[in-house]
Amino acid sequence: MHADSKSLTTERRWLVERMRQTYFGTIHHLLVRDGEPVMDPPPKVKQAFKLGGKRVVRKLVSQEFTLKEQHVELFDLMESKRNGVITKLSIQEGLPFLVEWEDD
């Protein structure tokens, strides 16, 4: 599936941008309602910093881009589960990596 950022809801675009800004870290207690991330109340974000390696300079991302497979998988999971809480979303290099889900 090739999806692009133009097809995202405001909430999904917000989540993709938040993951990109975090780069390495975790998002905690992200509510999901009707398959969409909930921005209010905002989830807690913990940023991690990798030491001892080359410092990565993040490039600016345009407003329009093709979603990565990990984004599509995350949104498919949220749509299939519909309602619940992502208790922990691990992020690596700005992409969703591991999801811990809790049903309502």
N, C-alpha and C positions, 0 to 999 in steps of 0.2 A: 504494500500500500504506500503510495506516494502522497503524502499530505503536506500542505504548506501552511505557513503562519496566517495567511489570509482567511483560512477556514476556521480559525480558533475563536472561541468565545472570549470575551473580555477576561473572564476568570482564568481560563486556560493560558491565555497570553501572559497574564500576570504571573502564573506559576512557572511558566517556562523562563520568564525574565528573572524571577527570584532564584531559580536554580542556577541560571547562568551567572548571576551576581555572586552567589555563594561559592561556586566553583568546586570546592571540597567542603563537605560538612553534612549536616543533617537538618531536616525540617521535622518538627514534632507537633503532634496533635492538629493535623490538618483535617478539618471537617469536609466530608463529601456528601452533597445532597443532590439527588436526581442525576448522579453521574458527573457532577460539576464540583470543582474545588470551591470552598467557601473562604472569602477574603476577610470576613468580619465575623467572629474575632480572628485576628491574624494569628497564624501559627508561630511557634517559637522557632527561631533559626539559630543554629550553632555552626559557626564557620571553623574549619580546620585548616591548618597551614602545614604543608609538607616542607620539611627541612632537609638540608644536605644534598639537594639536587639543583639542577638548573632552575632558575626562576623563569616561569612561563609568563610571557607577556600576552595577555588576552586581547584578541583582536575585537574591534567593534563589530557588532552584528547588525545588519540592516534590519529594517522593520519587516521585510519580506524575506523568508527563508524556508527551505524545505525541512520538515521535521525529521529528526533522527528516529531510527527504529525504536529506541528506548522511550522516546516521547509517546509514540503511537501505542506501544505496549502499556505504558502507564495510563493513558486515557482510555484504552480498551478495558483495562482492569477496573477503572472507576465506573465506566458505563455498565459493566457486567455486574458489579457489586451494588451499584446504585447509591446506597446510603451506608455510612459508617464513618470511621475515623482512621486516617493513616497515622498510626501512632508514631511511626518513624519512617522517614524517607531519606535514604542515604544517597548522597550526590557525589559523583566523581567526575572531575573535569567538566562540570556544568551540566551533566546528564544524570537522570535518575538511574540508580544502580540497584537498589534493594528496597522493597516496600514491606513494612509490617502493618497489617490491616487488622482492625477490630470492628466487628459488626456491632450495630446499635443494639 
